[in-house]
Amino acid sequence: MKFLQLPEDWISRLGRYSIGTRSKIRGHHKGSNRSRRIGSSMDFSDYREYHAGDDVRHIDWNVYARTEKVYIKRFMDEQEMRIHIMIDGSKSMQGKWLFTKQLVFSLGSIVLMNDDKLTISFGEKNTKPFKQKGKSAQKMFNHFLSTIPEAGEEGFAATADFLPAKDSTVLFILSDALEPLEHWQHFFSRAAKYSKDIRFLHISDQQERQPLFQGDLRLIDDESSDAFNVTMTERIAEDYNRKRLEHVDGLQALCRKYGVQYLPVHMEDGIQNIIMHQLVKQKWLR
């Protein structure tokens, strides 16, 4: 995992986890997750009376011998989960790109190791998403992450394409959420149509939350490229923090409105703490 600066045993440490969800699993192919549907796995569910057309191989003759009634065994069907990870590739994510790829790699590897279907997109209509299933796709996944270009697109929330995420069991969205709230309202209102289980990971670093700049500065907005001349005083810093908190509060309110689960992700906490403690505590991993 040298290209992502992860420990050599990271994959094996991820192997104990799976994606947790309360959503109904609707995959059409076999996986490792128990569905509410009745099917043909070896996990027994219950009995029901035999009806014409039922598979006679499922008749329990021991029950028949005791009751003289014909019952068939029902089994829980194991279905694949369909996990979609949508990544904000806009300019403001440049300083967070390595960490974001570490997060994507960790979540994606957990999906593949559980024989589920993984899709990754950047919200761009002209960029082909990554789509693979199962452990055998790990090398392709590693290659995909090692070759994706650096973040640098113009915007994300206002124009994101959700089509690759259609009918996802779980939709993860990774972004620093620095675009205006009206863009995010448009984003979440559309996202809710593509998955019943949406999880927003709001990535930030300490410098964004507590800037330590002083004196006369020329600041450039990563998203819009607009430049501002600013003299950083205590009052300016307080005003910045107030507006930042208003933005975060507004973002959380939008998530509640559209049924999106929200999690603040602080880069300085480290990928191990986030994956193995915070996501587990949220029951996003089990």
C-alpha positions as CSV (number, residue, x, y, z in Angstrom):
1,M,0.0,0.0,0.0
2,K,3.0,2.3,-0.5
3,F,1.2,4.5,-3.1
4,L,-1.4,5.3,-0.4
5,Q,1.0,5.4,2.5
6,L,-0.9,2.7,4.4
7,P,0.5,-0.1,6.6
8,E,1.4,-3.3,4.7
9,D,-1.1,-5.3,6.7
10,W,-3.9,-2.8,6.2
11,I,-5.9,-5.1,3.9
12,S,-5.8,-8.0,6.4
13,R,-6.9,-5.6,9.2
14,L,-9.9,-4.5,7.1
15,G,-10.9,-8.1,6.6
16,R,-12.8,-8.3,9.9
17,Y,-15.3,-5.6,8.8
18,S,-18.4,-5.4,6.5
19,I,-20.7,-2.5,5.6
20,G,-23.6,-2.3,8.0
21,T,-27.0,-1.2,6.7
22,R,-30.7,-1.4,7.7
23,S,-31.8,-1.1,4.1
24,K,-33.4,-4.0,2.3
25,I,-30.8,-5.8,0.2
26,R,-32.0,-6.0,-3.3
27,G,-29.1,-7.4,-5.3
28,H,-29.8,-10.1,-7.9
29,H,-26.6,-12.0,-7.4
30,K,-25.2,-14.1,-4.5
31,G,-23.2,-12.2,-1.9
32,S,-22.4,-12.6,1.8
33,N,-25.3,-10.5,3.1
34,R,-28.5,-12.0,4.3
35,S,-31.5,-10.6,2.6
36,R,-35.1,-10.6,3.8
37,R,-36.0,-12.6,0.7
38,I,-36.5,-16.3,0.9
39,G,-34.1,-18.2,-1.3
40,S,-31.8,-21.2,-1.5
41,S,-28.9,-20.5,0.8
42,M,-28.1,-23.1,3.5
43,D,-29.3,-20.9,6.4
44,F,-32.7,-22.2,7.6
45,S,-35.5,-19.8,8.1
46,D,-38.8,-21.5,8.8
47,Y,-41.5,-23.9,7.5
48,R,-44.6,-23.3,5.4
49,E,-47.2,-25.7,3.9
50,Y,-46.5,-27.3,0.6
51,H,-48.2,-25.7,-2.5
52,A,-48.4,-27.2,-6.0
53,G,-45.3,-26.2,-7.9
54,D,-43.0,-26.0,-4.9
55,D,-39.6,-27.7,-5.1
56,V,-40.2,-31.2,-3.7
57,R,-36.5,-31.3,-2.6
58,H,-37.4,-28.9,0.1
59,I,-40.1,-31.1,1.7
60,D,-39.2,-32.1,5.3
61,W,-40.2,-35.7,5.5
62,N,-39.5,-35.9,9.2
63,V,-42.2,-33.3,9.8
64,Y,-44.5,-35.2,7.5
65,A,-43.9,-38.4,9.5
66,R,-44.9,-36.7,12.7
67,T,-47.9,-34.6,11.4
68,E,-49.0,-36.3,8.2
69,K,-48.9,-32.8,6.7
70,V,-46.5,-31.7,3.9
71,Y,-44.3,-28.8,4.8
72,I,-41.3,-27.4,3.0
73,K,-38.2,-25.8,4.5
74,R,-37.5,-22.1,3.7
75,F,-34.0,-20.7,3.6
76,M,-32.7,-17.1,3.9
77,D,-31.4,-15.8,0.6
78,E,-28.0,-14.3,0.6
79,Q,-27.8,-11.3,-1.8
80,E,-25.0,-8.9,-2.7
81,M,-25.0,-5.4,-1.5
82,R,-24.4,-2.6,-4.0
83,I,-22.1,0.0,-2.5
84,H,-21.5,3.3,-4.4
85,I,-18.8,5.8,-3.3
86,M,-19.1,9.2,-4.8
87,I,-16.0,11.4,-4.5
88,D,-15.8,15.2,-4.7
89,G,-13.0,15.9,-7.1
90,S,-13.2,19.7,-7.0
91,K,-10.2,21.9,-6.6
92,S,-10.7,22.4,-2.8
93,M,-10.1,18.7,-2.3
94,Q,-6.5,18.9,-3.6
95,G,-4.9,19.1,-0.1
96,K,-7.2,16.3,1.1
97,W,-6.7,14.0,-1.9
98,L,-4.3,11.4,-0.4
99,F,-6.5,11.1,2.7
100,T,-9.6,10.8,0.6
101,K,-8.1,8.0,-1.5
102,Q,-7.1,6.2,1.8
103,L,-10.7,6.4,2.8
104,V,-12.0,5.2,-0.5
105,F,-9.5,2.4,-0.6
106,S,-10.5,1.2,2.9
107,L,-14.3,1.3,2.2
108,G,-13.9,-0.2,-1.2
109,S,-11.7,-3.0,-0.1
110,I,-14.2,-4.0,2.7
111,V,-16.9,-4.1,0.0
112,L,-14.9,-6.3,-2.3
113,M,-13.7,-8.7,0.4
114,N,-17.3,-9.3,1.3
115,D,-18.1,-10.3,-2.3
116,D,-20.3,-7.3,-2.9
117,K,-20.6,-4.9,-5.8
118,L,-18.5,-1.7,-5.7
119,T,-19.1,1.4,-7.8
120,I,-17.0,4.6,-7.6
121,S,-17.7,7.8,-9.4
122,F,-16.8,11.5,-9.3
123,G,-20.1,12.9,-10.1
124,E,-19.0,13.7,-13.7
125,K,-21.1,12.5,-16.7
126,N,-18.0,12.2,-18.9
127,T,-16.0,10.0,-16.5
128,K,-16.5,6.3,-16.6
129,P,-17.2,4.9,-13.1
130,F,-15.3,2.0,-11.6
131,K,-17.5,-1.1,-11.3
132,Q,-16.3,-4.4,-10.0
133,K,-17.4,-7.2,-7.6
134,G,-15.6,-9.6,-5.3
135,K,-12.1,-10.3,-4.0
136,S,-10.7,-11.0,-7.4
137,A,-11.2,-7.3,-8.3
138,Q,-8.7,-6.0,-5.7
139,K,-5.8,-5.6,-8.0
140,M,-8.0,-3.7,-10.5
141,F,-9.2,-1.5,-7.7
142,N,-5.6,-0.8,-6.5
143,H,-4.7,0.2,-10.1
144,F,-7.8,2.4,-10.4
145,L,-6.9,4.4,-7.3
146,S,-3.2,4.7,-8.2
147,T,-4.0,6.2,-11.6
148,I,-6.9,8.6,-10.9
149,P,-5.9,12.2,-11.6
150,E,-5.5,14.8,-8.8
151,A,-8.6,16.7,-7.7
152,G,-9.1,19.8,-9.8
153,E,-12.6,19.9,-11.3
154,E,-14.8,23.0,-11.3
155,G,-17.4,22.3,-8.7
156,F,-19.2,19.2,-7.6
157,A,-22.5,19.6,-5.7
158,A,-24.3,21.7,-8.3
159,T,-23.6,19.4,-11.2
160,A,-23.1,15.9,-9.8
161,D,-24.4,13.0,-11.9
162,F,-26.1,10.4,-9.8
163,L,-27.0,7.9,-12.5
164,P,-24.2,5.4,-11.7
165,A,-25.5,5.3,-8.1
166,K,-29.0,4.2,-9.1
167,D,-30.5,1.6,-6.7
168,S,-27.4,1.5,-4.4
169,T,-27.9,-0.3,-1.2
170,V,-25.6,2.3,0.4
171,L,-24.4,5.5,-1.1
172,F,-21.2,7.1,0.5
173,I,-20.5,10.7,-0.4
174,L,-17.0,12.1,0.4
175,S,-16.6,15.8,0.2
176,D,-15.3,18.9,2.0
177,A,-18.6,20.6,1.3
178,L,-17.2,24.0,0.7
179,E,-19.7,25.0,-2.0
180,P,-22.7,27.2,-1.2
181,L,-25.6,25.7,0.7
182,E,-28.0,26.2,-2.2
183,H,-25.8,23.9,-4.2
184,W,-26.0,21.3,-1.5
185,Q,-29.7,21.5,-1.2
186,H,-29.9,20.8,-4.9
187,F,-27.5,17.9,-4.4
188,F,-29.2,16.2,-1.5
189,S,-32.7,16.6,-3.1
190,R,-31.5,14.6,-6.1
191,A,-29.4,12.1,-4.1
192,A,-32.5,10.9,-2.1
193,K,-33.9,9.5,-5.3
194,Y,-31.0,7.1,-5.9
195,S,-30.5,5.3,-2.5
196,K,-32.4,4.8,0.7
197,D,-29.2,4.7,2.8
198,I,-27.0,7.8,2.1
199,R,-24.0,8.6,4.2
200,F,-22.2,11.9,3.9
201,L,-18.6,12.1,5.1
202,H,-17.7,15.7,5.6
203,I,-13.9,15.9,5.3
204,S,-12.0,18.8,6.8
205,D,-8.6,19.6,8.1
206,Q,-7.6,21.6,11.2
207,Q,-6.4,24.6,9.2
208,E,-9.9,25.0,7.7
209,R,-11.6,24.8,11.1
210,Q,-9.0,26.9,13.0
211,P,-6.9,29.0,10.6
212,L,-3.7,30.4,12.2
213,F,-3.0,33.0,9.5
214,Q,-1.9,36.5,10.6
215,G,-1.3,39.9,8.9
216,D,-2.0,40.9,5.4
217,L,-2.9,38.1,3.1
218,R,-4.2,37.4,-0.4
219,L,-6.6,34.5,-0.3
220,I,-7.8,32.5,-3.3
221,D,-11.0,30.6,-3.3
222,D,-10.2,27.0,-4.5
223,E,-13.7,26.5,-5.8
224,S,-14.3,29.8,-7.6
225,S,-10.6,31.0,-8.0
226,D,-11.8,34.4,-6.7
227,A,-9.0,36.4,-4.9
228,F,-9.4,38.4,-1.7
229,N,-7.1,40.8,0.1
230,V,-7.5,40.3,3.8
231,T,-5.9,41.6,7.0
232,M,-6.3,38.8,9.5
233,T,-7.3,40.2,12.9
234,E,-9.0,38.5,15.8
235,R,-12.3,40.0,14.7
236,I,-11.9,38.7,11.2
237,A,-11.0,35.2,12.5
238,E,-14.1,35.2,14.8
239,D,-16.3,36.3,11.8
240,Y,-14.8,33.5,9.7
241,N,-15.5,30.9,12.4
242,R,-19.1,32.1,12.8
243,K,-19.8,31.8,9.1
244,R,-18.1,28.4,9.0
245,L,-20.3,27.1,11.8
246,E,-23.4,28.5,10.1
247,H,-22.4,26.6,7.0
248,V,-21.9,23.4,8.9
249,D,-25.2,23.8,10.7
250,G,-26.9,24.5,7.4
251,L,-25.3,21.4,5.9
252,Q,-26.4,19.2,8.8
253,A,-30.0,20.6,8.6
254,L,-30.1,19.7,4.9
255,C,-28.9,16.2,5.7
256,R,-31.7,15.8,8.3
257,K,-34.2,17.1,5.8
258,Y,-33.4,14.6,3.1
259,G,-32.7,11.6,5.4
260,V,-28.9,11.7,4.9
261,Q,-26.6,10.4,7.7
262,Y,-23.9,12.9,8.4
263,L,-20.4,12.3,9.8
264,P,-17.7,15.0,10.3
265,V,-14.3,13.5,9.4
266,H,-11.2,15.3,10.7
267,M,-8.1,14.3,8.7
268,E,-5.8,14.7,11.7
269,D,-7.7,11.9,13.5
270,G,-6.0,9.5,11.1
271,I,-7.5,6.8,8.8
272,Q,-7.1,4.0,11.4
273,N,-9.2,5.9,14.0
274,I,-11.8,6.9,11.5
275,I,-12.3,3.4,10.0
276,M,-11.9,1.2,13.0
277,H,-13.5,3.5,15.7
278,Q,-15.7,6.3,14.3
279,L,-17.4,4.3,11.4
280,V,-17.9,1.3,13.7
281,K,-19.4,3.5,16.4
282,Q,-21.8,4.9,13.8
283,K,-22.6,1.3,12.8
284,W,-21.6,2.1,9.3
285,L,-19.2,-0.8,9.6
286,R,-19.8,-3.9,11.6
